[in-house]
Amino acid sequence: MQLLLLLLLLLALLAPGLLAGFALLLLLIMPAYLMLSSLLTIVLAPQQILAVASDKRTRRAHSCEHATVNVLEEWYGPQPHTAGVATPEGFYIWGTHGIPPEMLLRAAQSGLARMKSGEKHLALHPRCGTSLVVARFVFSLVFLFTLIVTGYLTLTGLLAAFLSAWILGRPMGLLAQRFFTTSPHVAQLYITEVHWAQQPPVGSLGLFFIPGGAFFFRTALG
């Protein structure tokens, strides 16, 4: 994105005529791109959610991942760069700059223990990939609906899609987490191993490239 902005700035300074042509090209291809992207999202987003929903191991690990991040944010404040992804074998956490590894383990153990004690809300997190997928789905649904009703791309339709995703994305995303991509049944779950992993994991909601690696928390039923 930064590279694109720099390119546009250079075009504006050196070749304003070329910039106008580039802008016109964007206007011509944007409707087709948005329509194709929205169609793919409507088809693929439910499949991504259901793929996680059908895997109980991933859902339990996903809950533990969220609980870990929630506890870290209680201890250290907001962690906008911290993220994670769950797999059937456990979960990855990265972006925890400045937090000692032993504190990451303590946060994971604390979050899991608190969920076992009844704090089920720790299994949910507003920045979860599930919420992003749901927000994209809402945007795509509203965008295509307005496109079909009006017959062409309009600024009103785009604004309606963006507002719908912004307003409904978070609450619907939390509901999707609660009922489809996390699990409160962690009474028998334990963290058996923690190690540093250099390779990026492949999660059920997509491929995550992790600069510099991540901490992997292996989970298992006791």
C-alpha positions in Angstrom: 0.0 0.0 0.0 2.8 2.4 0.8 4.5 1.6 -2.4 1.3 2.3 -4.4 0.9 5.7 -2.7 4.5 6.5 -3.4 4.0 5.6 -7.1 0.9 7.8 -7.3 2.8 10.7 -5.7 5.6 10.3 -8.3 3.1 10.2 -11.1 1.3 13.3 -9.8 4.7 15.2 -9.8 6.3 13.9 -12.9 3.5 12.9 -15.2 0.0 14.3 -14.3 -1.4 13.1 -17.6 -0.3 9.6 -16.9 -1.8 9.8 -13.4 -5.2 10.8 -14.9 -5.1 7.8 -17.2 -4.1 5.5 -14.3 -7.0 6.9 -12.2 -9.4 6.3 -15.1 -8.2 2.7 -15.5 -8.8 2.1 -11.8 -12.3 3.5 -12.1 -13.0 1.1 -14.9 -11.6 -2.0 -13.3 -12.8 -1.3 -9.7 -16.4 -2.4 -10.2 -15.3 -5.7 -11.8 -12.7 -6.3 -9.0 -15.2 -5.5 -6.2 -17.9 -7.7 -7.8 -15.5 -10.7 -8.3 -14.0 -10.2 -4.8 -17.4 -10.1 -3.2 -18.6 -13.2 -5.0 -15.6 -15.1 -3.9 -16.0 -13.9 -0.3 -19.7 -15.0 -0.2 -18.7 -18.4 -1.4 -15.5 -18.9 0.6 -16.2 -17.2 3.9 -18.8 -19.7 5.1 -16.6 -22.5 4.1 -13.7 -21.1 6.1 -15.9 -20.7 9.2 -17.4 -24.1 8.9 -14.0 -25.7 8.4 -13.0 -24.4 11.9 -16.4 -25.3 13.3 -16.0 -28.9 12.4 -12.6 -29.2 14.1 -13.1 -29.4 17.9 -9.3 -29.5 18.5 -8.7 -26.3 16.6 -11.7 -24.6 18.3 -10.3 -25.4 21.8 -6.8 -24.2 20.8 -8.4 -21.1 19.3 -10.1 -20.4 22.7 -6.8 -20.7 24.5 -5.1 -18.5 22.0 -7.6 -15.7 22.6 -7.4 -16.2 26.4 -3.6 -15.8 26.2 -3.9 -12.5 24.2 -6.7 -11.2 26.5 -4.5 -11.9 29.6 -1.5 -10.2 28.0 -3.6 -7.1 27.3 -4.8 -7.1 30.9 -1.2 -7.2 32.1 0.5 -5.0 29.6 -2.3 -2.9 28.0 -3.5 -3.0 24.4 -1.3 -5.2 22.1 -2.2 -4.0 18.6 0.7 -5.9 17.0 0.1 -9.2 18.8 -1.8 -11.8 16.8 -2.2 -15.6 16.7 -3.6 -18.5 14.8 -4.9 -21.9 16.0 -4.2 -25.3 14.6 -5.4 -28.8 15.7 -2.1 -29.2 17.5 -2.1 -25.9 19.4 -1.7 -22.2 18.6 0.9 -19.6 17.6 1.4 -16.2 19.1 3.6 -13.5 17.5 4.1 -9.7 17.7 4.7 -9.8 21.5 7.7 -7.4 21.3 9.3 -6.7 24.7 7.3 -9.4 26.6 9.6 -12.1 28.1 8.8 -15.7 26.9 8.2 -16.8 30.5 5.4 -14.2 30.8 3.8 -15.5 27.6 3.7 -19.0 29.1 2.3 -17.6 32.4 -0.4 -15.7 30.4 -1.4 -18.8 28.5 -1.6 -20.9 31.7 -3.5 -18.2 33.4 -6.0 -17.7 30.6 -6.6 -21.5 30.3 -7.0 -21.8 34.1 -9.5 -18.9 34.2 -11.5 -20.4 31.4 -11.7 -23.6 33.3 -12.9 -21.6 36.3 -15.8 -20.2 34.3 -14.5 -17.0 32.6 -15.7 -18.2 29.2 -15.5 -14.6 27.8 -11.8 -15.0 27.6 -12.3 -17.3 24.6 -13.4 -14.4 22.4 -11.4 -11.5 21.0 -12.6 -8.6 18.8 -9.5 -8.7 16.5 -9.9 -12.4 15.7 -9.7 -13.4 12.1 -13.2 -14.8 12.4 -14.5 -11.3 12.9 -12.6 -10.0 9.9 -14.0 -12.8 7.7 -17.5 -12.0 8.9 -17.0 -8.3 8.3 -15.9 -9.0 4.7 -18.9 -11.3 4.2 -21.3 -8.5 5.4 -19.6 -6.0 3.1 -19.8 -8.3 0.1 -23.4 -9.2 0.8 -24.6 -5.6 1.0 -22.4 -4.5 -1.9 -23.8 -7.2 -4.2 -27.3 -6.5 -3.1 -27.1 -2.8 -3.9 -25.4 -3.6 -7.2 -28.2 -5.9 -8.2 -30.9 -3.5 -7.1 -29.4 -0.4 -8.8 -27.8 -2.1 -11.7 -24.5 -0.2 -11.4 -21.9 0.8 -8.9 -22.8 3.8 -6.8 -21.1 5.7 -4.0 -24.2 5.1 -1.8 -23.9 1.4 -2.3 -20.2 1.4 -1.3 -21.0 3.5 1.8 -23.8 1.2 2.7 -21.5 -1.8 2.4 -18.7 -0.2 4.5 -21.1 1.0 7.2 -22.8 -2.4 7.4 -19.5 -4.1 7.8 -18.3 -1.6 10.4 -21.5 -1.7 12.5 -22.4 -5.4 12.2 -18.9 -6.9 11.7 -17.8 -6.9 15.3 -21.0 -8.2 17.0 -21.6 -10.8 14.3 -18.0 -11.8 14.4 -18.2 -12.3 18.2 -21.2 -14.5 17.7 -19.5 -16.5 15.0 -16.5 -17.0 17.4 -18.8 -18.1 20.2 -20.8 -20.6 18.2 -18.5 -21.7 15.4 -14.7 -21.1 15.8 -14.0 -21.4 19.6 -15.1 -23.8 22.2 -15.8 -23.4 25.9 -15.0 -27.1 26.6 -11.5 -26.7 27.7 -11.7 -28.5 31.1 -9.4 -31.3 29.9 -7.1 -29.1 27.8 -3.5 -28.6 28.8 -0.4 -26.8 27.4 2.2 -29.5 27.0 5.0 -27.7 25.2 6.1 -24.2 24.2 8.8 -23.5 21.6 10.0 -20.9 19.1 9.0 -21.7 15.5 10.5 -20.0 12.5 8.2 -21.3 9.9 4.8 -19.7 9.3 1.8 -21.8 10.2 -1.1 -22.6 8.0 -4.4 -21.9 9.8 -7.9 -22.9 8.8 -8.7 -19.2 8.0 -5.8 -18.8 5.7 -2.0 -18.7 5.4 -0.2 -16.5 7.9 3.2 -15.2 7.2 5.0 -14.3 10.4 8.1 -12.1 10.1 10.7 -13.5 12.5 8.7 -16.5 13.7 6.3 -17.1 16.5 5.9 -18.9 19.8 4.0 -22.2 19.4 2.0 -23.5 22.3 1.2 -27.2 21.9 -2.1 -28.3 23.5 -3.5 -31.7 24.3 -6.4 -33.3 26.2 -5.3 -34.6 29.6 
